[in-house]
Amino acid sequence: MQRYDYMSTLYGMHRNDGSDTQSDSTLYWWDRNNKEIVAYGGGQTVQPLNKIKNVSNYIRSNQYVTKPSLAYDQDTKEVLFNVVKDNLEERCLVYSEIIQSFSGVYDTPFEDSIQLSNDLYFIKDNKISKKVKSNPNNAKSTSNASIFPLIRYVVNKDPMYNKTFDI
């Protein structure tokens, strides 16, 4: 790399924090040091979204989640920020890219998420649940059993021959 430029010297993200997500046009993250929701849309500026969209008081008046997590729902064009505890319960602030505003608070805390096709799945305490489109406040569990999600990469050692991997 011959040169690099800082997008911002005020806002940042911890290495391996996992508190970021992206849409088709914007990168979103939780700045743990400044307690800010930040967005970068490819222009020249990094924006503190919670200040611009007037949710700073809500964020500051509540406790913070110890492991913040963010998710982007491709189907509804919503960004979910699981960063605060409202009355000791984790809540997800919801930012709608369609109306360019925070549109509500969901009661669905999560530690991680997976987007498969048009469905968003949340992972919390080794259980997976699906975001229900008709009522996103209540994610529906796909199973009563605990699961341990993983992604396994399989590499063909001999690319000259086609192989079928059965895992």
N, C-alpha and C positions, 0 to 999 in steps of 0.2 A: 504494500500500500504506500503510494507515494505521498498522499496527503490525507488528512482527516479533518473534519470540522465538527465542533460541538454544536448540537442542536440547541442545547441550553446548559448553562452552568448553574442555574437555580434549581432545576428539577431533574431527578434521576431515579434510577431503579437499582436495587441491590442485585448482585450476581446470584443466579439460581433462586431468585425470589418466587417466580411463577405467578406474580400478580400482574400479568399483562394479557391482553388479547387484541385482536385486530379485526377490522371489517375490511371491506373491499377498498376503502379509501383512507382509513384512519387507524392509527395505533393508539391504544388506550393503556394506561397503567396507573397503579396506586403508588404514589411517592410516600413511602413509610416515614421518612424523616420529616417532611413538611406536612404530612397528613392531608394530601391533596389528590384529587382525581385529575389526571393529566391526559391531554390528547395532543397528538401530532398528526396533522393531515397532509404532510408532504410539502407544505409551504415553508416559509422561513421562520415561523414562530411555533413554540410549544405553548399550549394554552392550559391554564388551570381551570378545568371544566366546572368544578364545583363553585368557583368564584363567579365565573361568567354566567352560569345558569342558576345562581342563587340557592345553592343547597349547602353552603358552608356552615350555616348555623346548625342545621340538622346533624352534620358530621361532627362538629365540635361539641355538641351537647350530648353526645352518646359515647359509650366506650368503643374501643376498637377491637376488631377480631384479631386473634393472635396469628392466624394463618390466613391472610386475605387472599381471595381468589376472584377472578374475573372470567366472564364467558360472553361469547357473542352468539346470538341466535340468528342464523342466516335467514331463516324463514320469516321472522317478524321484524328483522332489522333492529333488534334491541341488544344493548350492552348491559349485562348484569354485573353489579359491583357488590360482592359480598365482603364489605369492609367494616361495618359497624354493628354494634349490639344495641338494640332499642329495648329498654327494660329487661336487660340480660338475655334477650333472645336475638339471635343473628337475623339480620334483615338484608335483603338485596335491593339496593337502589337500582332503578331501571331507567336507562337512558334510551329514548327512541331516536334513531337516526332519521326517521321519516319526518317527525315534527321538530327535530333538533332541540329537544327539551327533555328534562327528567319527567317521566310520566307516572311514576308510582313507586311503591315498595312491595316486594314479594316476601312471603313467609317461607321461602325455600332456600335455606342455607346449603352451601356445598363447599367441598374442598377442591374438587376438580370437575371438569366437564368434558364430554365427548360429543361432537357433532357428527351424526351419521345420517346421510341423505338429508331429509328435511326435519329430522328430529334431534332435539337436544336432550342429552342424558346427563344427570348430575350424579356425582359420587360423593358420598359422605359416610364415614365410619364403615368402610368396606361394603357399603350397600349402594346399589345403583337404582336410580329412579328416573322416570321419563317426564319431561316438562309437558304438561297437558295443555293443549292450545286453547281449549274453551275456558279453563280456569288455571292460569299459570301460577297462582299462589299456592296451589297444592300439587306437588309433583306426585305422580302415582308410581309406587314401587313396582318393579317388574318381577320381583321374586321376594319371598320371605327369607330366603337363605342368603348368607353373607357370600360375597364374591371377592375375588382378588384380581382386579383388572390388570392386564398386561398386554404389551404389544411385543410380539416376537418377530424378529427379522431373520429370515432364512436366506442364505447365500449359496448359490450353486457353485461348488468348487471347480466344476468342469463345464464351462459355458458352451463347449462344443456339442454337448449332449443335453437334450431336454429331459428334465426329471420332474416327477410329481412328488411333492412333499406332503406327507400325511402326519399331521401333528395331533 
